[in-house]
Amino acid sequence: MFVEAQGHTKQLTQELDQWELQQMLSGPYDAKGARLTINAGAGGTDAQDWTEMLLRMYSRWSERKGYKISTLEISEGDEAGIKSVTIEIEGRYAYGYLKVEKGTHRLVRISPFNANDKRQTSFAGVEVMPLIDFEVNLEIPDKDLQYDTFRSGGKGGQNVNKVETGVRVTHLPTGIAVRCTEQRSQQQNKEKGLEILKAKLLIIAQEQKTKEIAEIRGDMVEAAWGTQIRNYVFNPYQMVKDLRTAHETTAIQDVMDGDLDPFIESCLRQENQLVEA
């Protein structure tokens, strides 16, 4: 009976913590799904490999949550890894949780691409946008949009590298551009690309109401030294540490397998404390 009671108490505590956390997710888009983009930063091939590792980490985290994942666009690395990738994560509160992951992620390890087994520092930038219901009225004048087409590239598909089905949509006033290659036709990719662009513009406007969007574009940081939010150190010791909350763990493999909740929760609680103060 005692063991059973302990189990019920633990479960109740976890459910209470989860409820408390979700009360913090009261932003206009927090309950929405998320669109997550990872871009390789400084570090060459190692950075592209790091980007692929982060994709796996966020995919595993999403699977743990029971979320649905789909790939919108992926650009393969020259030698290994990924230059950039955009995925959609469908599930309640996916954006509310993942919004704190926005920023530069730094990796320190012995490079598998260095013949001399030297330690290498690599960077990747993570961007997170909500999946928004586009019954929301957001009109973008045609003169503010530029569409460019390209061959999708990558693996598989009879149209790959033969037909220009990939589309890049650029918002000329801000310079914000998105790529979409997931659909089979150019028109479908054009429509999806415009949807992604609208999501970016909406969340930027929400976060920075007092600034012009063109100014916000200038505030974006490069994924390189001095801009990181979290360090992942594989060598000479093992530790993952968030530089905003000081939360850390030596269980690197668990983190890379998607155990991100302690980091996400510590960031959300810190943000909530700052709001209440």
N, C-alpha and C positions, 0 to 999 in steps of 0.2 A: 504493500500500500504506500509506504514512504517513497519508494523509487518511482511509483506511478504518479504520486503527487508532485514529486520533483519535476518529472517530465511535463506535467500540465502547467506547472508554474513557469518553467523555462519557455514553453510555447506561448503562454500568455504574455510574458515579458517581451518576447520577440514581436508579437502582434501589436503590443502597446507601443513599442519603439517605432515600428513601421507606421502605425497610425499617427504618432507624433511627428514623424518625418514628413508624411504626406500633408500634414497641416501647414508645413512650411512652404509647400509647393502651391502657392496661391497666385502666381503670376498669370497673366492672360493666356499664355501658351503652355504652361507647365504640364498640363494633363495631356498634351498632344504627343504624337510620335515625333521622331527626330530624324533629321537628315545630317549625317556626319561625314565630313571631308577630311582626309589626311593627306598632307603634302610633305614630300621629302625636303628637308632643309640642308644646312651645311653638313658636309661629311661624305659627299660622293656616293659610291656604291654602298657603303655602310649605312648611309642615311636612307637609301632606297630599301635596303634590307630591313632597317628599323621600321620603316613605314609599313611593310608587310607584316612585321611582328605585331605592330599596334593594331592593324586590321584584324588579325587573329584574336588579339586580346579583347577588343570590343565586340567581336562576333561571339566569343565564348561568354562574355558578360551578358549579352543579349539573350543567348540561349538559356542561361541560368534563370533569367527573368521570364522566360516563356514568350519572348518577343519574336516577331517575324522579321527576317532580314532579307533585303534584296540589294543587288549591286546596280547602281545607276551608271557609273562610268569608272573605268580603270585604265591607267596608262602604265604599261610595263616598264621596268627599269632597263637600262642599256645592257648590263651584264647580269644583274640579279635584282630581286625585289621589285618594288613598285615606286614610280615617280609620284603618282597621285591616285586617289580612289575616293569615290563618293558612294555611300550606302544609305539606304532608308531603313529605319528601325521602327516598326509599327507596334505600338503597345501603349497602354495608359501610363502616363508620367515618364515616358522615355526621354522626352526633352527636358522635363524638370530635373531629372537625375543627371543627364549628360551635359547640361549647360555649363556645369562647373569644370568640365574636361577641356573647355576651350583654352587654347594656349600652346606653348612650346614644350615638348617633352624631350628630355635629354638622356641619351644612353651612353654609358661608359663600359667598355668591354675589350677583351682581346679580339682584334679583328680577324674574322675567318678569311678575309680577302687580302691579308698582309702576309707575305711569305716569311717575314721576320718576327711574326707573332707579337707585334707591337700593340699597345693599348690605343684604342681609337675612341674619340668622342663624336657622336652623331646627334643630329637634331631632326625632329619632325613637328610640323604644325598641325593642330587639330582645330577644326571649325565646326560648330554645331548650330543648326537651324531647326525650327519647329516645322512639322508637317501641318500646314494650315489649310483649312477648308476654303477653297477659292470661290465660294459664294461671297466672300469679303470683296468689297468693291475697291480695286486698285487699278486705276487706269494709267498706262504708260504710253505716251504718244509714240507713234511709229517712228518719228524723226529721232527719238532718243534711243532707238534700238538698231543694232547692227548684227546681221546673221552671217556667219562664215561656215562653210561646209568642208568636211575632210573625210578621208577614209578612216573607218573606225579602228582598224588594226586589231592586234590581239590574236587569240586563238579561236578557231572554229568558225562555222558559218559560211555559207557559200558566197555571201556578199562581201566578206571581209577582204580588205585590200583591193577590191574590184570596183565598188560603187561608193560614192561619197554620201554615206548615210549619216555620219556623225555631224553634229551641229554645235557651233559655239555661238552663244548669245551674249552680246556685250551691251551694257547700259552705258551709253556714251557720256552722260553728265558726270558719272562717278568712276567710270573705268572698270566697274565690277563685271566680270565675265564668268560664265558657267559653260561647261561642256556636257553633252549628253550623247551616249552611244548605245544605250540599252535597247532601244526600239529597232525594229527591222526597217522602217522607212524614214526618210529624211523629214517628212512632215510630222510624224509622231515624235521624233527627237526634237524638232523645233518647238512643238507644243509643250513637251516635258521640260525642255530647257527654259522656256519662258516661265513655267510654273516655279521652277527652282529659283530663278532670278527674282520673282515676286516675293518669295519667302525671305530671301536675303534682304531685300529692300524693306520689307515690313518689319523684320526684327531689328534692323539697324535703326529704323525710325522710332521703334518702341524704346530701344535702349538709350538712344541719344536724341531726345526730343528737342533739345535746345540748340542742336547743331545742324548745319547743312550736311546732307549726305556726302557731298564732295569732300568736306573736311574730314568726315569719319573715315573715308577711304585712306586719307593720309595718316591716320592713327594706327593702321594695321602694322603689326610688328613682324620682323623677320625671324624665321626659325633658326636662331643662331645663339652665340654666346650672350649671356646677360639677360635673356628674355624668358627663360624656362620657368614653368610652374611646378615641374616635378622632375626629379632625378632618378634614374634607374641605373644603379651601379652593379655590374656583374663582376668586376675585377678592379682593384686588388682585394676588395671585400664585397659582400653581398648586402645590398640595401636598396629599398625604394623609399624615397622621402619626398613629401609634398612641401614645397617651400612656402606655401601660404599658411598652412595650419601646423607645420612641423610634425604631422602624423607620419610615422615611418614603420617599416617592417623589414625583417630579413628574409621573409618567405617569398622570395622573388618568383619562384615557379608558380606559386598560387596566384600571384598578381597577374602574371602573363597568361595564366589559364582562366582569367576573367574575374578573379576575386577583387573587385574594385569597390564594393560597397563601403568598406571602412573609410576609404579616401573620399568618396563622394559624400558620405554622411557627415564627415568632419568638416568639409567645405560648406555644406548646406547649413549646418548648425552654426558655424562661424558667421556666415552671412546673416542668419536670422538674429544672432546676438547683436551684430552691428546695426541692424534695422531697429531693433528694440531700444538700443542705446540712443 
